[in-house]
Amino acid sequence: MFTAVFRRCEGWWAAYVEEVPGGNTQGKTLEEARRNLKEALLLVLEANRQLARQGEPANCVREPLLISR
């Protein structure tokens, strides 16, 4: 689970994900900012995944990781 932070700023809603640098966006409404933030987070995670796999050795093991409390 991630923490979404929304802040009203000059007629717009600014939004970011507290735990993920670069996961920020804005929207004219709070609902639009929520939608945009989900999309931004997915894009950041996918970009990070691609960067991490560049030059990766063949002997890596990749598996899903479930995080819960």
Residue pairs with C-beta under 8 A, 6 or more apart in sequence:
1 67
2 17
2 18
2 19
2 20
2 23
2 41
3 17
3 18
3 19
4 15
4 16
4 17
4 18
4 34
4 37
5 15
5 16
5 17
5 18
6 13
6 14
6 15
6 30
6 33
6 34
7 13
7 14
7 15
8 14
9 26
11 28
12 26
12 27
12 28
12 33
13 26
13 27
13 28
13 29
13 30
13 32
13 33
14 24
14 25
14 26
14 33
15 24
15 25
15 26
15 27
15 33
15 34
15 36
15 37
16 23
16 24
16 25
16 37
17 23
17 24
17 37
17 40
17 41
17 44
20 41
20 44
20 45
22 44
23 37
23 40
23 41
23 44
24 37
24 40
25 33
25 36
25 37
25 39
25 40
26 33
26 36
27 33
27 34
27 35
27 36
